[in-house]
Amino acid sequence: MATYDPFRDLDRLASSLFDTRRGPRRMPMDLYRDGDHYVLSADLPGIDPGSVDIDVDGQLLTIRAERTISEGEGVKWITRERETASFLRQLNLGQGIDTDGIAATYSNGVLTVTIPVSEKAKPRKVQVVADAAAPTIQAHESTKEPQPVEQ
C-alpha cells in the first residue's frame, strides 16, 4: 500500500511551476564514423516511432519526436511523473554527405540514423601517368667493353 507524502507532491508541484524547459528538449546522442558512413544514435525512450520526424534541408538534419501519454477514459491516476514532451535536435552535416542515402531505424527506445559519406568525399588513390612528350630513360645491360669517354 502506498503512503501519502505531502512533501513529494509539493516538490513535484514546485518543479512543474518553475520548470523553464517548456519548449522542445534536447535528446542525448552519440555520433561516430564507421568506414564510409556516420552513425547517429539518439535516446528517445517511450516515443511512438510514428511521431519521429527526420528532415534534411540542404545540409541541415533535423530530428523531431513527441512523447504523449494516453489519458484513458475513466482512468484515476495514482501518480504521474512521466510528462508529455517534444524533442528536437539539429545538426549541420557539412559537405561530403550523401543526403539522399540517409536512413533511420528505431529499436528499444534508440533512434539510429545512418549517414553515408558521398563518393566525392571518400579517400581515393590518384594514378600517376607519365607524360608521353617527356623523354624516357631506359637502362639496359651491355655486353661490350666500356669505351673511354673523351673530355
CORHU-V583759 format. One record per pair of residues at least 12 apart in sequence whose C-alpha atoms are under 10 Angstrom apart, sorted by the first residue. I is the first residue (numbers start at 1). J is the second residue. If there is no record, write none. Layout:
# CORHU-V583759
I&J + I&J
This chain:
# CORHU-V583759
2&78 + 9&79 + 12&80 + 12&81 + 21&85 + 22&85 + 22&86 + 23&85 + 23&86 + 23&87 + 23&88 + 24&64 + 24&65 + 24&66 + 24&85 + 24&86 + 24&87 + 24&88 + 24&89 + 25&64 + 25&65 + 25&85 + 25&86 + 25&87 + 25&88 + 25&89 + 26&42 + 26&43 + 26&63 + 26&64 + 26&86 + 26&87 + 26&88 + 26&89 + 26&90 + 27&41 + 27&42 + 27&43 + 27&44 + 27&45 + 27&63 + 27&64 + 27&65 + 27&86 + 27&87 + 27&88 + 27&89 + 28&41 + 28&42 + 28&43 + 28&44 + 28&89 + 29&41 + 29&42 + 29&43 + 29&44 + 29&89 + 29&110 + 29&111 + 29&112 + 30&42 + 30&43 + 30&112 + 31&112 + 31&113 + 31&114 + 33&114 + 33&115 + 33&116 + 33&117 + 34&114 + 34&116 + 35&116 + 35&117 + 35&122 + 36&97 + 36&115 + 36&116 + 36&117 + 36&118 + 36&119 + 36&121 + 36&122 + 36&123 + 37&97 + 37&98 + 37&101 + 37&102 + 37&114 + 37&115 + 37&116 + 37&117 + 37&118 + 37&122 + 38&97 + 38&102 + 38&113 + 38&114 + 38&115 + 38&116 + 38&117 + 39&103 + 39&104 + 39&112 + 39&113 + 39&114 + 39&115 + 39&116 + 40&104 + 40&110 + 40&111 + 40&112 + 40&113 + 40&114 + 40&115 + 41&104 + 41&105 + 41&106 + 41&110 + 41&111 + 41&112 + 41&113 + 41&114 + 42&63 + 42&89 + 42&106 + 42&109 + 42&110 + 42&111 + 42&112 + 42&113 + 43&106 + 43&108 + 43&109 + 43&110 + 43&111 + 43&112 + 44&65 + 44&66 + 44&67 + 44&87 + 44&106 + 44&107 + 44&108 + 44&109 + 44&110 + 44&111 + 45&67 + 45&107 + 45&108 + 45&109 + 45&110 + 45&111 + 46&66 + 46&67 + 46&68 + 46&69 + 46&82 + 46&84 + 46&108 + 46&109 + 46&110 + 47&65 + 47&66 + 47&67 + 47&68 + 47&69 + 47&84 + 47&85 + 47&86 + 47&87 + 47&106 + 47&108 + 47&109 + 47&110 + 47&111 + 48&65 + 48&66 + 48&67 + 48&68 + 48&106 + 48&109 + 49&65 + 49&66 + 49&67 + 49&105 + 49&106 + 49&107 + 49&109 + 49&111 + 50&65 + 50&66 + 50&106 + 51&64 + 51&65 + 51&66 + 51&67 + 51&68 + 51&86 + 52&64 + 52&65 + 52&66 + 52&67 + 52&87 + 52&88 + 52&106 + 52&111 + 53&65 + 53&66 + 53&88 + 54&88 + 54&89 + 54&90 + 54&102 + 54&103 + 54&104 + 54&113 + 55&90 + 56&90 + 56&91 + 56&92 + 56&93 + 56&99 + 56&100 + 56&102 + 57&92 + 57&99 + 58&92 + 58&93 + 58&94 + 58&95 + 58&99 + 59&91 + 59&92 + 59&93 + 59&94 + 59&95 + 59&96 + 59&97 + 59&98 + 59&99 + 60&90 + 60&91 + 60&92 + 60&93 + 60&94 + 60&99 + 61&89 + 61&90 + 61&91 + 61&92 + 61&93 + 61&99 + 61&102 + 62&88 + 62&89 + 62&90 + 62&91 + 62&92 + 63&87 + 63&88 + 63&89 + 63&90 + 63&91 + 63&111 + 63&113 + 64&86 + 64&87 + 64&88 + 64&89 + 64&90 + 65&85 + 65&86 + 65&87 + 65&88 + 65&89 + 66&84 + 66&85 + 66&86 + 66&87 + 66&88 + 67&82 + 67&83 + 67&84 + 67&85 + 67&86 + 67&87 + 68&82 + 68&83 + 68&84 + 68&85 + 68&86 + 69&82 + 69&83 + 69&84 + 69&85 + 70&84 + 93&115 + 95&117 + 95&118 + 95&120 + 95&121 + 96&116 + 96&117 + 96&118 + 96&119 + 96&120 + 96&121 + 96&122 + 97&115 + 97&116 + 97&117 + 97&118 + 97&119 + 97&120 + 97&121 + 97&122 + 98&115 + 98&116 + 98&117 + 98&118 + 98&119 + 98&120 + 98&121 + 99&115 + 99&116 + 99&117 + 99&118 + 100&115 + 100&116 + 100&118 + 101&114 + 101&115 + 101&116 + 101&117 + 101&118 + 102&114 + 102&115 + 102&116 + 102&117 + 103&115 + 103&116
